[in-house]
Amino acid sequence: MRPLIVKVLKRSEAQEMLADLDGWEIHGKILAKEYAFKDFHDGLEFVKKVAVIADKQDHHPDVLLSYGSVVLELTTHSTGRLTDKDFKLAAAIDRLT
């Protein structure tokens, strides 16, 4: 099996890709977004849906689940930087909502 090649993004490239996303922010080497929910259960159901997408893409966000909100943080740990994988996953997650 051929290893997956990821494109490490320059800051300007990341900013351009950010324009195609809704509500995501870049914090250093992390792409982050907070989602609001009416309660803990709805947030948990959302996280379960995110898990399915993340597994399919073999790229997993850091998740903070609390009452009424879910914060997702994406970075490509193997590179220590933002890559095209982060933005692809963010776009797929946004299609859930």
N, C-alpha and C positions, 0 to 999 in steps of 0.2 A: 504494500500500500504506500502510495506517495504521500509524504508529509504535506499538510495544508500550509500554503504560503499566505501569510497575512501582510498587509501593507501598513507599516508604521506611518502615522500621519504627522506631517508638519503642523504647527499650530494654525497656520493660515488654512490648510486643508481641512482641519477639524472644524474651524469656524465656518467654513463654507458648508460643510455637511450638517452642521448644527442648524443652519437656516431651514433645512428640510424637515426638522423635527419640531414637535409641539411641546414646549414647556421644559425641555431638557436644558441643563446648564453644564458648562465645563468648569471644573474646579481642579486646576493643576492637571494631573494625569488621570482624572476621573470624570466620567460622564454621568450625571445624576439627575433624578427627577423624583418629586414627591407626588403621590396620588392620594386624593382624599376619598374616604368612604364613610358611609353612615354609621358603621360599627365594625367591630373586630372581625366578625364572621365574614362580612363582605370583603374585607381586606385579605383575609386568609384564602378565600375562594379565588381572588385575583392572583395571589402568589402561586397557588396550585396551577393556574393556567400559564403563568409565566414559566413555571418549572418545566412544563411540557415543551414549550418553545425553546427554552434554554437547552434542554436535553437534545432536542433535534439538531440544534446548531452547535452542540458541544462547547457552549460558551455560557458561563453561569454568573449572574450578578450577585453582588452582596446585597442582602435584603434586611431591612429594618421594618418589622411589622409591629405596629402599636394600635391602640384603639383609635379608629378613624383615619388612619393613614398608613401608607406603605412608601418607604423610600428605597429606590433601587439605585445602586452604584455599579457602573461598568468600567472596567479597565482590562487590558489584556496582560494578565500577570506574567506570562512568559516573556513579554517584551518590556514590561514596566512602563508602557506608554499606551496611548490611545491608538487603536487600529481600526481598519474598516469593519472588523468583526463587531466592535462595540456599537457602531452606528447601525449596522445591519440588524443586530439584536434589538436595539432601541426602537427602530422603525417597526419591527415585527410585534413588539410589546404594545406599541401605541395602537396597532390595528385591533387589539383586544378591546379597547375602550371606545 
